[in-house]
């Protein structure tokens, strides 16, 4: 078997809730039938919700690496998973979605070094940015948010159809104050972007003054490495399993339920709407009426394609009080008992 050579590799970064998975999902829908793609998704939480949200498409293999951020795992779990996946899948194209709390500098170093430098051709790094988030002082002050944007060769302004005129004005004032804005900035709504836009971006090595940046030292201090199992063990029937984590100024809680478990849809919506605004979440849940993607409004989709186990994840700043036991009890009240 010949070694892989120069596989086009796209890193799509962006802060929590920016819309990375939604954008990648639109590109998957446009994948040429003759190509094989591998999507490697890293999540801060302990279960692979983004893997479920991306669904299943012929010719596309989605590999999850949950439980931290890639910039702190590149020397251990990530490199091993990547090499094994490349050997097994032999893709024509590789897309990597780092955690919303991950600074991609360490990831880019690994992709550009050793044997991977020959196997992969790093394309322009894309940062996805929801313009509404710049109104949140806690977000724009976060070092990871700033580093994700500074290392990118192109910005995608996501969910622009949801941006109000006053939000747009705030964003424009913020952008005028930024010292590093890439030459490529494009707007995207819920329809996504043409795949041709991504493919037409120049390779990163061909970009004059390719952006970089050192990995923040505090990442290595507070982020936790995952266990050897990058996929959660399928829970038994009943209340399901719960996992918690903390690092980089945020906490997370993730739940996973057996495929046979289902939930009352109206109750789930009520539970979701009761979450405080700084809390970011996503999930794919089996309800009595079918599979529900959360958040339903922003995703613009009602039903998921996952149709396996139900998965739900929340991430919030450490200074935001959250009663995890109460949240779990309220979720359990939504589960349909037999």
Secondary structure, 3 states (H helix, E strand, C coil): CCCCCCEEEEEEEECCCCCHHHHHHHHHHCCCCCCCEEEEEEECCCCCHHHHHCCCCCCEEEEEEECCCHHHHHHHHHHHHHHHHHHHHCCCEEEEECCCCCCCHHHHHHHCCHHHHHHEEEECCEEEEEHHHHHCHHHHCCHHHHHHHHHCCEEEEECHHHCCHHHHHHHHHHHHCCCCCCCEEEECECCECCHHHHHHCCEHHHCCCCCCCCCCHHHHHHCCCCCCCCCCCCCCCCCCEEEEEEECCEEEEEEEECCCCCECHHHHHHHHHCCCCCCEEEEEEEECCEEEEECHHHHCCCCCCCCCCEEEEEEEECCCCCCHHHHHHHHHHHECCC
